[in-house]
Amino acid sequence: MPTYPELTRKQIKLWNRNAGMYDLMSMPMEHMMGFGKARAKLFEGLTGKILELGVGTGRNIPYYPEGARVVAIDISKKMISKAEDKAKKLSNVVSFEVADVEELPFDDKSFDVVVATGVFCCVPDQVRGFKEAKRVLKEGGKIILLEHVRPAGLLGRIFDILDPIVSNIMGPHINKRTLESIKEAGLTIIEEKNIFSDWVKLVIAK
Ligand SMILES: C[S@@+](CC[C@H](N)C(=O)[O-])C[C@H]1O[C@@H](n2cnc3c(N)ncnc32)[C@H](O)[C@@H]1O
């Protein structure tokens, strides 16, 4: 068992605690903020070896392409166990592993695609996480992200004030400057689309 930094340990504790409630707790994100509709399209046409980071309770499992091989990781055993239950009914292309986005237990250049939905809001050192995603990606591969980020303007400043309360109770941070971290990790954004205002974004990077 690795020794995780304190902020990561805090995330593990929160997600193990919230695993039973997550599908209910995230309904507003799913149905009002575009996550549900957007996730259906993320895996369209993907083939080869796919890594899903922070699989959670397995909300993306219904969309895993039949011919692909998916490795799904999460830092929370309880979230993975929910995802495993879903996979038993919905997909036979996936295997699961408990792992940290910031320290992926995979060889360099071992995946064709890396996918993450609503994960980097929780990762303490986003840049390190994106560098890891870049490292395990094969030449010509891509990273597909559906993430909520710090919105611009007044709303962003309000999120800065609310963030300590939200993150302490739920886990996710609502004011992460994720696009900046992607670039800082040496990745290039090839597509960026607003899914819900400038708050929820679909980002494709390489
Ligand atoms: C908001 S949930 C999103 C779950 C799922 N991707 C979805 O779209 O519903 C965030 C997930 O990221 C996981 N997580 C947080 N920090 C992580 C890390 N450093 N490494 C791996 N997983 C992490 C949590 O355990 C949780 O399952």
The ligand as a Gaussian input file, in Angstrom:
#p B3LYP/6-31G(d) Opt

LIG

0 1
 C      -16.482000      13.304000      -9.092000
 S      -16.001000      11.613000      -9.086000
 C      -16.127000      11.249000     -10.832000
 C      -16.349000       9.802000     -11.097000
 C      -16.573000       9.411000     -12.566000
 N      -15.399000       9.684000     -13.369000
 C      -17.779000      10.070000     -13.161000
 O      -17.683000      10.680000     -14.229000
 O      -18.868000       9.934000     -12.573000
 C      -14.234000      11.707000      -8.864000
 C      -13.566000      10.345000      -8.791000
 O      -12.150000      10.554000      -8.880000
 C      -11.515000       9.704000      -7.949000
 N      -10.203000      10.296000      -7.600000
 C       -9.960000      11.402000      -6.876000
 N       -8.643000      11.631000      -6.800000
 C       -8.036000      10.631000      -7.484000
 C       -6.680000      10.306000      -7.747000
 N       -5.678000      11.068000      -7.295000
 N       -6.417000       9.194000      -8.473000
 C       -7.430000       8.407000      -8.921000
 N       -8.730000       8.666000      -8.702000
 C       -9.045000       9.770000      -8.008000
 C      -12.483000       9.659000      -6.773000
 O      -12.243000       8.545000      -5.947000
 C      -13.829000       9.614000      -7.492000
 O      -14.219000       8.291000      -7.764000

